[in-house]
């Protein structure tokens, strides 16, 4: 019985870690996209005013 609880707890920890990893990667990709858009907007603004 104790072994089943440990195995179940380990499975839950692994699932949570994987879910958190995917959420972190999504945040990184979203942030990268926002930075890229900001850089493009800055470049376009700089080139328009020069």
C-alpha positions in Angstrom: 0.0 0.0 0.0 2.8 2.4 0.9 4.6 1.6 -2.4 1.4 2.4 -4.4 1.1 5.8 -2.6 4.8 6.6 -3.4 4.4 5.6 -7.0 1.3 7.7 -7.3 2.9 10.7 -5.7 5.9 10.4 -8.0 3.6 10.2 -11.0 1.8 13.3 -9.8 5.1 15.2 -9.3 6.3 14.2 -12.8 3.0 15.3 -14.4 3.2 18.7 -12.6 6.8 19.2 -13.5 6.0 18.4 -17.2 3.0 20.8 -17.1 5.1 23.5 -15.5 7.9 23.0 -18.1 5.4 23.4 -20.9 3.9 26.5 -19.4 7.4 28.0 -18.9 8.3 27.3 -22.5 5.0 28.9 -23.7 5.8 32.0 -21.6 9.4 32.2 -23.1 8.0 31.9 -26.6 5.3 34.5 -25.9 7.9 36.9 -24.4 10.3 36.3 -27.4 7.4 37.1 -29.8 6.6 40.4 -27.9 10.2 41.4 -27.9 10.5 40.7 -31.6 7.4 42.8 -32.3 8.7 45.7 -30.2 12.1 45.5 -32.0 10.4 45.7 -35.3 8.2 48.6 -34.2 11.3 50.4 -32.9 13.2 49.8 -36.2 10.3 51.0 -38.3 9.9 54.1 -36.1 13.7 54.8 -36.3 13.7 54.5 -40.1 10.7 56.6 -40.6 12.2 59.5 -38.6 15.7 59.4 -40.1 
